[in-house]
Amino acid sequence: MFKNEKTLQALLVVVVFILVVGFWETSVWLWQVPNYLLPPPSRIFSQLVRLLQSTLFWDNLGVTMVEVLLGYICGLVLAAILGIAISQVRVFQLALLPYIIAFQTIPTVALAPIFLQWFGYGITSKIVMAALISFFPMLINVIAGLQSAGREEIQMLKAFGANEIQILLKVKLPASLPFVFAGLGLGIIFALIGAIVAEFVGAQKGLGKMLMQFNEQFNIAGQFAILVILALIGVIMHLIVGFAKHRIIFWDGQR
C-alpha cells in the first residue's frame, strides 16, 4: 500500500499530531481548564502567529541562533582537536580522558551562573555554555569513531610504509565519519539547550529571555508558542546534519 517506510512514517506523524491536538483542544474546552494553566492549541497557534509578526521576536531569535551556531562551531573545533589528540597520542588519552569523564558527570547547566559571572550578561556567556554542553557528545563520538578503524587496514598501510598522518587520513577519518555525524546531530541539539538555559539564568535578549518574560506575565500560551518554535529549530538543524551526513558519507546510506 505504501511505497516506502518514510511515507508511512510521515502519515503516522500527521495522524498522531491530529489526534493529540484534537484531544487536547476538546479536553480543555470540556473541562473548562483556565488558559493560565493549560491553553488550548488554538490559542497557542494564535500566539504563535502573533510572535511571527513581531519584529521583537525575530530580533530575539537572531540573538539565540548566533549563540547556538557560534557555540556549536567552537565546541566542534575543540572536540575535533582534542579527540584526534587523545586517539592518536597515548599519553594524552591516559592523562586527559579520566578528567573528561569526571567533568562530564557534573551537570553542565549548573555552570551557567558561573559563566554569567565570568563573561557577563551578553552573548559571550551563552556561546561558552552552548559550546561546553555540545562539546562532550561530539568529543566522545570523535574518539569512538577514530578508534573504530579496522586493525587489518591499519596494519596493511603500515606494511606499505604509511606514517601515522597517512593512516589517520586514509583509514581512521573515513571510518570515524558515521560516529562523528552522530555526535554532530546530538551536539547541535545540546548547543540549543545550552544557549536557552544560559538565557534563563541571565540575558539581555534571546528566546530564553522571552520565555522568562512570558512566565512572569502568566502568558502560558506564549511560552508554548516559543517551545514549539524551539522544537522546530531543533528538528530543522538535526535534519540539516542528517542531510550533510548522507551527502558526505555516500557509502554509508543504510545507516
N, C-alpha and C positions, 0 to 999 in steps of 0.2 A: 504493500500500500504506500509506504514511504520510500522515497528513492535512497535516502541515506539517513544515518543516525542524527546528523545535525538538523535535518528538517524536523524529525520527531522531537528533538530536544527543544527547538525553537517553539514548536506548537505546545509542548508541555509547559514551557516557561510562561507563555501567554495565558494558557488555561489556569495555571496556578495563580498568576497575578490577578486575573479577573475574579476568581473565587475568593481570594484573600481580601481584595479591595471591596468586593461586594458584601462579604460577610462583615467586614469592618464597618462599612457605611451603614448597613442595616442595623447592626447591633447598637451602634452609637445612637441612632435615631429611635430604636425601640426602647432602649433602656434610659434614654434621655441623659446620657453622660455629659457633664459640663465640658465646654470647649477647653477650659483651663486644665482639665485633667487628660482628656483624650479627644482631640478634634477629629472630625470625620475626614476621610481622604479628599472630599470635595473642597473643604476649607483649606486643607494643606495645598491642594492644587491651585486654589485661588491665591494663596500667599506666595506660592512658587512663581506664578505669572507676575505678580507684583514685584517680586525680587528681580526677575529677569528684565523688568522695565526700569529698574533703578540704577542710576549711574554709581551710587554709593556701593551697591552690591558688586558691580564689575570692578570697581577700584579695590575693594577688599579681596575679591577673587584673584586679581592680578598679584597682589602682595603675597597671598598664600602660595600661589603657583611658583613665584620666584623663589620663595623659601624652600618649597618642596624640590624643585628641579636643581637648584644650586646645592642643596644638602645632599640630594641623591648623587649628583656628579662627584661631589667631594668624597662621599662615602664609597663610591665605586672606585675612584682612583686609589684611595687609601687601601681598600680591600684588595685590589689587584696587585699593588706593590707589595703589601705585607704578605698576601697569600703566596705570591711567587717566591718571595724571600724565604718563607717558612718551609715551603715544599721543596725548594732547591738546596737550601743550606741547613744541614742537620743541626748545627749549633743554634740557629735561630729557632728551630722547632722545639729543641729542648729548653731553651731559655725563655721563649715568649709564649708558647702555647698554653702552659699552665696559668699564666696571668690572664690570657684572653678568656679562657674557660671560666676562671674565677670572676672576672669582671662581668661576664655575661650573666652570672647569677644575680647581679644587682639589678633591681627594677630600674630600667633606664629612665622611665618617666619621672622617677624620684629625683633625678639630677636636674630637672628643668628649673627649679628655684635657684640652684647654684649657678647655672648658666645665666640666669637672669641677673644675678648679682655681678657676675664676671663681665658679661657682654652687653648689659643694658636691655631696654625695652624695645629696641629696634629689631630689624630683621636678622642681625648677626646671631643673636642667641637662638633664634628659630632655625637658622641654617645649621648651626652646630648641633642642635638637638636632632634635626632631621638626618644629618649626616651620621651621627652616632648610632641612632636607633636602626638605620638601614645598613650600617656597616657590617654588623655581626652576621646576619644571614648570608650576605654576599661573600664575606671572608670565608666562612665555613664551606660554602659551596665551591669557591675557588680552590681551596686546599683539597677538598674531596675530589674535585674534578682532575686536578693535576696529579693526584696520587692514584687515580683510576687507570692511568695508561698501562697497557699490557707490557709485562716484563719481556715477553718474547720480542716485541718490536724494538724495545729499548736495547736489548742485548744484541739484536741483529744490527742496529745502527752503530753500536759500539764496535762490533766486529768489523764494520766497514770504515772505522776510524772517525766516526762523528763525535764532536765535542758536546759539552752539556748544553750550550746555547742551541745547537742544531737539533739536539734531542728534544729540547723544550719547544722549539718552533714547529718541528715536523711531527712529533708524536704527542707530547703532553698537552699542548694547547688545543689541537683539534679534539683530542679525547675529552678535554675538560669542558668544552662548549655547552653540552646539554646541562651539566651541573651549573655552569656559570649563568645560563639563562634562567634556570630555576631560581637561582639566587637573585637575579635581576628582577624577576617577577615578584618575589617576596619583598625585595628591597624598596621598590617604588611604592608599595602599599605602606610599608613601615615608615618611609620618609613622609608620607602624607599624615600618618598618625602622629609622628614626632612633631611636625610643624603645628598641627592643631592643638596638641597637648601643651606645647610651649606657649601658644597663644592664649590658652586657658589661664596659664599662670600669670601672664602679664604681656600685654601687647598694645600697640598704638593702632594697628589696623590688622585686618585678616578675617577669614570666615570664623575662626575660633573666637575672635573678639565679638563678632556679630552674634554668635551663639550665646555667649555670656550676657550680652545686652538683651537679647530676647528672653533669656531666662529671668533676668531682673524685672522685665516688663510683663512676665507671665504670658508671653506670646508663644505658646506651645506649638501652634501651627507653623509659626516662623522657624522654630527650632527644627521641626520635622522637615520643613522645606529645605533647609540648609543641609540636613543629614542626607536627604535624597540627592542633593547636588554632589555632596562629598562621595556618596556611593557611586554615582555616575562617573565622577572624575577617576575614582579608583579603578572601576571597570574599564574605562577607556584607556588608562595608562597601562593596565595589565594586558589588554588586547594589543596595544602597540608593541609591547615587549614580545608578546607571542607572535605577532606578525614578523617582527625582526628575526625572531628565532627561526621561523620556517623559511625565511628568505636566506639566512646565513647558513644554517645547518641543513642544507638541502638533502644531505644523505641520511638525515635522521627524521624523516617525515612521519614515521609511525609512532613517534613518542608523543 
